[in-house]
Amino acid sequence: MNKRINILFAFMMLAVGCLDVEYKDYEFTINPDGGWVGTITYRNIISRPEKNKDASEIDFQQLINDYYLGDALVDENQHLKNIEKELYIEDGVLVGKMT
């Protein structure tokens, strides 16, 4: 049984400094044994100015070091196993994917 849930969160905060995401796309498949696999896609990841300062370089470094290369996603989602991460440009916007 494949359940696809699309949820739009206008500029919902990520757990990283001043990074925002336009929306998240959730896709989960429930297996016959009750287990599940899924993907969360963060679309249009942007840096939001903080107190009139451009923090985009610091935010980007934190995104790469803590989330993409580091274990922040694993630490924040300890109930999930075998997390794979992707970060790429699609249609001119930054996209992050957690599977």
Rosetta silent file (secondary structure, phi, psi, omega in degrees, C-alpha in Angstrom):
SEQUENCE: MNKRINILFAFMMLAVGCLDVEYKDYEFTINPDGGWVGTITYRNIISRPEKNKDASEIDFQQLINDYYLGDALVDENQHLKNIEKELYIEDGVLVGKMT
SCORE:     score description
SCORE:     0.000 S_00000001
   1 L     0.000  124.433 -177.618    0.000    0.000    0.000 S_00000001
   2 E  -109.562  119.509  178.054    1.541    3.273   -1.086 S_00000001
   3 E  -112.722  126.998  178.473    0.459    6.440    0.680 S_00000001
   4 E  -116.487  125.670 -178.353    1.662    9.739   -0.642 S_00000001
   5 E  -122.579  120.688  175.734    1.199   12.813    1.477 S_00000001
   6 E  -109.023  123.044 -178.281    2.066   16.268    0.170 S_00000001
   7 E  -125.123  130.324  179.616    2.088   18.989    2.778 S_00000001
   8 L  -103.672  118.496  174.904    2.752   22.640    2.063 S_00000001
   9 L  -118.113  109.513 -178.996    4.333   24.669    4.860 S_00000001
  10 L   -65.918  112.782  178.437    4.983   28.245    3.780 S_00000001
  11 L    48.486   53.302  177.682    8.526   28.969    4.837 S_00000001
  12 E   -74.079  142.140 -177.677    8.623   26.410    7.620 S_00000001
  13 E   -74.285  136.822  166.993   11.740   26.540    9.763 S_00000001
  14 L   -86.816  170.177 -179.876   14.379   23.859    9.528 S_00000001
  15 L   -77.775   -1.263 -178.536   16.340   23.001   12.629 S_00000001
  16 L   -92.524  136.615  175.590   19.371   24.811   11.168 S_00000001
  17 L     3.715 -109.759 -176.929   20.108   28.429   12.157 S_00000001
  18 L  -109.710   30.423  177.693   18.207   30.778    9.846 S_00000001
  19 E   -85.769  138.424  176.323   17.451   28.329    7.066 S_00000001
  20 E  -120.678  161.577  175.307   13.901   28.121    5.776 S_00000001
  21 E  -132.401  136.389 -179.235   12.239   25.699    3.411 S_00000001
  22 E   -64.737  -46.824  174.071    9.353   26.594    1.124 S_00000001
  23 E  -160.421  162.856  176.717    7.717   23.203    1.622 S_00000001
  24 E  -115.441  141.704  178.368    8.313   19.575    2.534 S_00000001
  25 E  -116.150  122.400 -179.691    7.085   16.617    0.519 S_00000001
  26 E  -106.939  133.488  174.474    6.484   13.351    2.414 S_00000001
  27 E  -137.016  120.937 -178.424    6.237    9.985    0.669 S_00000001
  28 E  -129.837  143.252  174.002    5.852    6.743    2.651 S_00000001
  29 E  -119.346  125.616  178.459    5.235    3.139    1.664 S_00000001
  30 E   -95.586  124.470 -179.265    3.805    0.779    4.266 S_00000001
  31 L   -81.027  159.452  178.490    4.998   -2.808    3.866 S_00000001
  32 L   -56.968  -29.060 -179.694    2.765   -5.863    4.464 S_00000001
  33 L   -81.437    1.084  179.783    4.710   -6.589    7.672 S_00000001
  34 L    94.465  -13.937  175.898    3.798   -3.159    9.073 S_00000001
  35 L   -73.719  168.483 -179.901    7.242   -1.680    8.511 S_00000001
  36 E  -147.007  157.153  172.682    7.643    1.337    6.315 S_00000001
  37 E  -128.688  153.184 -177.947   10.111    3.194    4.148 S_00000001
  38 E  -162.277  172.188  179.106    9.873    6.803    3.184 S_00000001
  39 E  -136.957  135.846  171.235   11.357    9.972    1.816 S_00000001
  40 E  -116.628  124.745 -179.640   11.143   13.547    3.049 S_00000001
  41 E  -113.811  125.200  178.315   12.095   16.164    0.463 S_00000001
  42 E   -99.517  112.769 -174.676   12.865   19.746    1.542 S_00000001
  43 E  -104.413  136.723  179.317   12.253   22.031   -1.459 S_00000001
  44 E    61.431   63.781  176.310   13.714   25.511   -1.937 S_00000001
  45 E   -75.899  123.915 -177.864   16.044   25.676    1.058 S_00000001
  46 E  -133.455  158.958  175.159   16.966   29.324    1.611 S_00000001
  47 E   -96.858  128.812  179.653   18.841   31.430    4.145 S_00000001
  48 L   -97.665  129.464  178.671   16.723   34.036    5.913 S_00000001
  49 L   -58.692  140.944  178.294   18.483   37.273    6.945 S_00000001
  50 E  -115.999  118.955  179.495   18.876   37.642   10.694 S_00000001
  51 L    51.164   49.068  178.226   18.766   41.158   12.141 S_00000001
  52 L    61.512   21.330  176.605   19.566   42.681    8.727 S_00000001
  53 E  -113.466  140.880  176.280   22.671   40.499    8.377 S_00000001
  54 L   -84.195  110.329 -179.045   23.282   38.082    5.537 S_00000001
  55 L  -105.516   17.245 -172.898   23.995   34.757    7.223 S_00000001
  56 H   -61.581  -38.335  179.977   23.784   32.671    4.044 S_00000001
  57 H   -66.295  -44.253  178.785   27.441   31.579    4.077 S_00000001
  58 H   -64.971  -43.888  178.925   27.267   30.473    7.735 S_00000001
  59 H   -61.762  -43.427 -179.384   23.903   28.772    7.167 S_00000001
  60 H   -64.105  -42.626  178.267   25.192   26.949    4.089 S_00000001
  61 H   -62.135  -40.185  178.571   28.294   25.734    5.943 S_00000001
  62 H   -66.670  -40.633  177.221   26.113   24.474    8.802 S_00000001
  63 H   -59.397  -46.831 -179.092   23.789   22.736    6.335 S_00000001
  64 H   -69.061  -53.451 -172.954   26.731   20.971    4.668 S_00000001
  65 H   -70.316  -44.448 -174.725   28.819   20.193    7.768 S_00000001
  66 H   -86.194  -39.214 -173.353   26.110   19.314   10.303 S_00000001
  67 H   -99.116  -50.052 -176.518   23.337   17.864    8.162 S_00000001
  68 H   -75.497  -51.472 -179.333   24.765   16.605    4.869 S_00000001
  69 L   -89.460  -28.010 -175.831   28.191   15.398    6.044 S_00000001
  70 L   -91.225 -165.026 -174.942   27.436   15.206    9.769 S_00000001
  71 L  -110.914   17.437 -177.092   25.000   13.293   11.949 S_00000001
  72 H   -59.993  -39.819  178.290   22.458   16.019   12.815 S_00000001
  73 H   -64.792  -39.857  178.537   19.656   14.257   10.892 S_00000001
  74 H   -66.281  -44.620 -179.846   20.418   10.971   12.649 S_00000001
  75 H   -62.264  -38.307 -177.869   20.572   12.698   16.055 S_00000001
  76 H   -82.175  -14.700 -177.169   17.243   14.476   15.463 S_00000001
  77 L  -132.322   58.683 -173.859   15.525   11.368   14.065 S_00000001
  78 L   -65.030  -19.316  178.040   16.810    8.508   16.219 S_00000001
  79 L   -77.724  -12.076  179.034   13.724    6.404   15.462 S_00000001
  80 L   -93.827  146.266 -179.146   14.749    6.298   11.776 S_00000001
  81 L  -120.450  153.592  174.727   17.293    3.788   10.490 S_00000001
  82 L    53.921   50.397 -179.156   19.595    3.749    7.450 S_00000001
  83 L   -73.224  127.057  172.481   19.183    7.438    6.623 S_00000001
  84 L  -112.275  142.937 -174.933   20.512    8.432    3.208 S_00000001
  85 E  -125.103  143.631  174.277   20.906   12.122    2.352 S_00000001
  86 E  -134.638  148.889  175.351   21.000   14.058   -0.906 S_00000001
  87 E  -141.211  122.864 -174.796   21.485   17.754   -1.603 S_00000001
  88 E  -156.749  168.829  176.687   21.036   19.082   -5.141 S_00000001
  89 E  -100.363  130.465  176.484   19.710   21.883   -7.352 S_00000001
  90 E  -137.596  126.525 -178.620   16.389   21.287   -9.123 S_00000001
  91 L    53.092   36.962  175.682   14.584   23.920  -11.197 S_00000001
  92 L    79.489    8.038  178.558   16.971   26.558   -9.858 S_00000001
  93 E  -125.804  154.639  179.099   16.334   25.873   -6.146 S_00000001
  94 E   -79.513  130.294 -177.470   18.240   23.964   -3.467 S_00000001
  95 E  -125.986  135.642  173.674   16.620   20.652   -2.548 S_00000001
  96 E  -118.016  141.154 -178.503   17.479   18.292    0.302 S_00000001
  97 E  -132.412  134.379  177.310   16.238   14.720    0.474 S_00000001
  98 E  -121.421  120.579 -179.337   16.255   12.281    3.386 S_00000001
  99 L  -116.927    0.000    0.000   15.440    8.639    2.617 S_00000001
